[in-house]
């Protein structure tokens, strides 16, 4: 199970995450790794702990968890003819950096991140209206705590027409 959702970058409500991450290029000999990390330095230490060869962080650029996966995927596509395995490519760090920068420049701008509007049931909307405008009638509508809009409206009409109990 992943700790963070930056691989897909999409939150539960369907918006793009704005969490800060970085796109990076790690060079190890003739290979370059292009990826995403919250901390590229920590990622470099992890690569070094499983690798007998020296490696260094050749490039990093800030991004958001929502946009980074799209940029990374586009960079991988630009480098596909140099693909070795996984996120490793047989290319110079300059070429990998150019691919990341090009992918970032071509990436679509994220949509405005607004919280989705909360859906309010018609019954709640009617009750809110009554609380605001006709406080005296609200006590009578509360006789239907789980009532539907039709029941509430029928009760309001009865009260309005003077036919209520």
C-alpha positions as CSV (number, residue, x, y, z in Angstrom):
1,X,0.0,0.0,0.0
2,X,1.3,3.4,-0.9
3,X,1.8,6.1,1.7
4,X,0.9,8.9,-0.7
5,X,-1.2,9.1,-3.8
6,X,1.2,10.9,-6.0
7,X,1.5,8.2,-8.5
8,X,-2.1,8.8,-9.7
9,X,-2.3,12.3,-8.2
10,X,-6.1,12.2,-8.0
11,X,-7.8,12.8,-4.7
12,X,-10.9,10.9,-3.5
13,X,-13.1,13.8,-4.6
14,X,-11.7,13.7,-8.2
15,X,-9.5,16.8,-8.0
16,X,-5.8,16.9,-8.6
17,X,-3.6,16.9,-5.5
18,X,-1.6,20.0,-4.8
19,X,0.9,18.2,-2.5
20,X,4.5,19.2,-3.3
21,X,6.7,16.6,-4.9
22,X,9.7,16.8,-7.2
23,X,10.6,15.2,-10.6
24,X,14.2,14.1,-10.7
25,X,17.0,12.6,-12.7
26,X,19.5,10.4,-11.0
27,X,22.6,9.5,-12.9
28,X,24.4,6.2,-12.3
29,X,27.2,5.6,-14.8
30,X,25.6,5.4,-18.3
31,X,22.1,5.2,-16.9
32,X,19.6,7.8,-15.8
33,X,16.6,7.3,-13.6
34,X,13.6,9.6,-14.2
35,X,11.1,9.7,-11.5
36,X,9.0,11.4,-8.8
37,X,9.7,11.7,-5.1
38,X,8.7,13.8,-2.2
39,X,12.4,14.1,-1.4
40,X,14.8,13.3,-4.3
41,X,17.7,13.3,-1.8
42,X,16.1,10.6,0.2
43,X,15.3,8.7,-3.1
44,X,19.0,9.0,-4.1
45,X,20.0,7.5,-0.7
46,X,17.7,4.6,-1.3
47,X,19.2,4.0,-4.8
48,X,22.7,4.1,-3.4
49,X,21.8,1.6,-0.7
50,X,20.9,-1.0,-3.3
51,X,23.5,-0.1,-5.9
52,X,27.2,-0.9,-5.8
53,X,27.9,2.0,-8.3
54,X,28.2,5.7,-7.5
55,X,25.1,7.8,-8.4
56,X,24.2,11.4,-8.0
57,X,21.2,13.7,-8.3
58,X,21.7,15.3,-11.7
59,X,18.5,17.4,-11.8
60,X,15.3,18.1,-9.9
61,X,12.3,20.3,-10.4
62,X,9.3,21.1,-8.2
63,X,5.9,19.9,-9.1
64,X,2.6,18.9,-7.6
65,X,1.4,15.4,-7.0
66,X,-1.5,16.0,-9.4
67,X,0.7,17.1,-12.3
68,X,3.9,15.1,-11.7
69,X,2.7,11.7,-13.0
70,X,1.6,13.2,-16.3
71,X,4.9,15.0,-16.7
72,X,6.9,11.9,-15.8
73,X,4.9,9.7,-18.2
74,X,5.4,12.2,-21.0
75,X,9.2,12.3,-20.3
76,X,9.3,8.5,-20.3
77,X,7.6,8.6,-23.7
78,X,10.2,11.1,-25.0
79,X,13.0,8.8,-23.8
80,X,11.4,5.5,-24.8
81,X,14.0,4.7,-27.4
82,X,16.6,4.9,-24.6
83,X,14.6,2.7,-22.2
84,X,16.6,0.2,-20.3
85,X,14.3,-1.1,-17.5
86,X,11.7,0.4,-15.2
87,X,12.4,4.1,-14.9
88,X,16.1,3.7,-16.0
89,X,17.2,4.9,-19.4
90,X,20.5,4.6,-21.2
91,X,21.1,8.3,-21.9
92,X,23.0,11.3,-20.7
93,X,21.6,13.3,-17.8
94,X,21.3,16.3,-20.1
95,X,19.0,14.4,-22.4
96,X,16.9,13.1,-19.5
97,X,16.7,16.7,-18.1
98,X,15.7,18.0,-21.5
99,X,12.9,15.4,-21.7
100,X,11.6,16.4,-18.2
101,X,11.7,20.1,-19.1
102,X,10.0,19.5,-22.4
103,X,7.3,17.3,-20.9
104,X,6.6,20.0,-18.2
105,X,6.4,22.7,-20.8
106,X,3.9,20.7,-22.9
107,X,1.8,19.5,-19.9
108,X,-1.7,20.8,-19.8
109,X,-2.5,23.3,-17.1
110,X,-4.4,21.7,-14.2
111,X,-8.0,22.7,-13.8
112,X,-8.9,25.1,-11.1
113,X,-9.0,23.1,-7.8
114,X,-12.3,23.9,-6.1
115,X,-14.0,21.8,-3.6
116,X,-16.9,20.1,-5.3
117,X,-20.2,21.6,-4.4
118,X,-22.0,19.7,-1.7
119,X,-25.3,18.2,-2.8
120,X,-28.2,19.4,-0.6
121,X,-31.4,17.5,-0.6
122,X,-34.6,19.4,-1.5
123,X,-36.0,18.7,2.0
124,X,-32.9,20.3,3.6
125,X,-33.1,23.2,1.2
126,X,-36.7,23.8,2.1
127,X,-36.0,23.5,5.8
128,X,-33.1,26.0,5.5
129,X,-35.3,28.4,3.6
130,X,-38.0,28.2,6.3
131,X,-35.4,28.7,9.1
132,X,-34.2,31.8,7.3
133,X,-37.6,33.3,6.2
134,X,-40.4,31.9,8.2
135,X,-39.1,30.7,11.6
136,X,-42.6,30.1,13.0
137,X,-43.3,27.4,10.5
138,X,-40.1,25.4,11.0
139,X,-41.4,23.7,14.1
140,X,-44.3,22.3,12.1
141,X,-42.0,21.0,9.3
142,X,-39.8,19.2,11.8
143,X,-42.6,16.7,12.3
144,X,-41.1,15.1,9.2
145,X,-37.4,14.6,10.2
146,X,-37.0,11.9,7.5
147,X,-39.8,13.3,5.3
148,X,-39.5,13.9,1.6
149,X,-39.8,17.2,-0.1
150,X,-43.4,16.5,-1.1
151,X,-44.5,15.8,2.5
152,X,-42.8,19.0,3.7
153,X,-44.4,21.1,0.8
154,X,-47.8,19.6,1.5
155,X,-47.5,20.5,5.2
156,X,-46.4,24.0,4.3
157,X,-49.3,24.4,1.9
158,X,-51.7,23.2,4.6
159,X,-50.3,25.7,7.2
160,X,-50.4,28.5,4.6
161,X,-54.0,27.7,3.7
162,X,-55.0,27.4,7.4
163,X,-55.9,23.7,7.1
164,X,-53.2,22.5,9.5
165,X,-54.0,20.9,12.8
